[in-house]
Amino acid sequence: MSASGRSSFKPAWLALLLGSLAALGLLLGAGAGSTGWQALSQAWSDEAAWQIVRDIRLPRSAGAWLAGALLGLAGALAQGLFRNPLADPFLLGSASGASLAVCLWLSLAGSGAFAVQSLLGLTGAAFVGAFGAVLLTVALSRGVQHSLRLLLAGVIVGVVLGALSNWLALLRPDVLQAMQGFLLGSTAFVGWPACLAMALALLAASALAWPLARVLDALSLGEDTARSLGVPLSAARWWLLAAFALATGAAVAQVGLIAFVGLAAPHLVRALVPTGYGWQLPLATLMGAVLLLWADLLARLLMAPQDMPVGVLTAVIGGGYLLLRMSRGSAVSRGLAPSNAGARR
């Protein structure tokens, strides 16, 4: 077997495993409801039960998979673009921008707007807020040429927009309860139109990002080295940032702020299969999708008939995983540091 064959063997098997886990999770998600587990054979014989499966459970499971895929892709892009293993999809202020936009929308529409599920207005506001915060970060950093300046601008934008969001919530206490559902993250209200929107966003973001995997491999060696290799960093950064903003904004708009999925998915991939970004991007996408799909399944069953916000569960599981990695000392440098194996080959 050639060297290239050996290098692609493990990633291919991991992709197959993640695909199998996704198929199993979607099948189990179709039978998981507020009353616990229900066999699909029972739903097929009952029209009302089948309508629940078709219109509520299946789109929720598919939406969790798509949102997790978007967050996993955005997390891998953030960690590669900024060469920071702690970078996540909300690094450039997108979370604070989306929160402020949702808070403004709820204040203008009234606290009952969230309850009656005016999803078009709410999701549109969240997407515009997340995308606008990234654009504001880029404007303040005077472009994307300097990663450190971009990171600092993202921190400033996140703090300022977060403070404005908190101030607005204090002025309108009736909005605060409605905001909790968005801040904790939930897939409970995802329908087929939301799945279609996320699927289109995932296709577009992947089409922008995956052809630039070699640029991320070169960046892992340092900006000076990447320039010496003739990599067009300025133009590539713009396309990578566009893919990052699109993936983050689309996920946040549909499911709210879900923690640790975008941060943990690339770490798990690097820990299991050290490889270049040609494999890391699709594997992190699949890993994020599986993580959120199975977390959503657990969130439905753990407290049935009550529905636990999936963002709470991902925060506990993801935080626990990262703490475990940190406690292993030397394993941190291997599992949490971005791999440049692909650039060396």
Secondary structure, DSSP 8 states (H G I E B T S, - for coil): --HHHHHHHHHHHHHHHHHHHHHHHHHHHTTEETTEE--HHHHHT-HHHHHHIIIIIHHHHHHHHHHHHHHHHHHHHHHHHTT-TT--TTTTSHHHHHHHHHHHHHHHH-THHHHTT-HHHHHHHHHHHHHHHHHHHHHHTTSSS-HHHHHHHHHHHHHHHHHHHHHHHHH-HHHHHHHHHHHH---TT--HHHHHHHHHHHHHHHHHHGGGHHHHHHHTT-HHHHHHTT--HHHHHHHHHHHHHHHHHHHHHHH----SHHHHHHHHHHHH----HHHHHHHHHHHHHHHHHHHHHHHHHHTTTS---HHHHHHHHHHHHHHHHHHTTHHHHHHTS---HHHH-
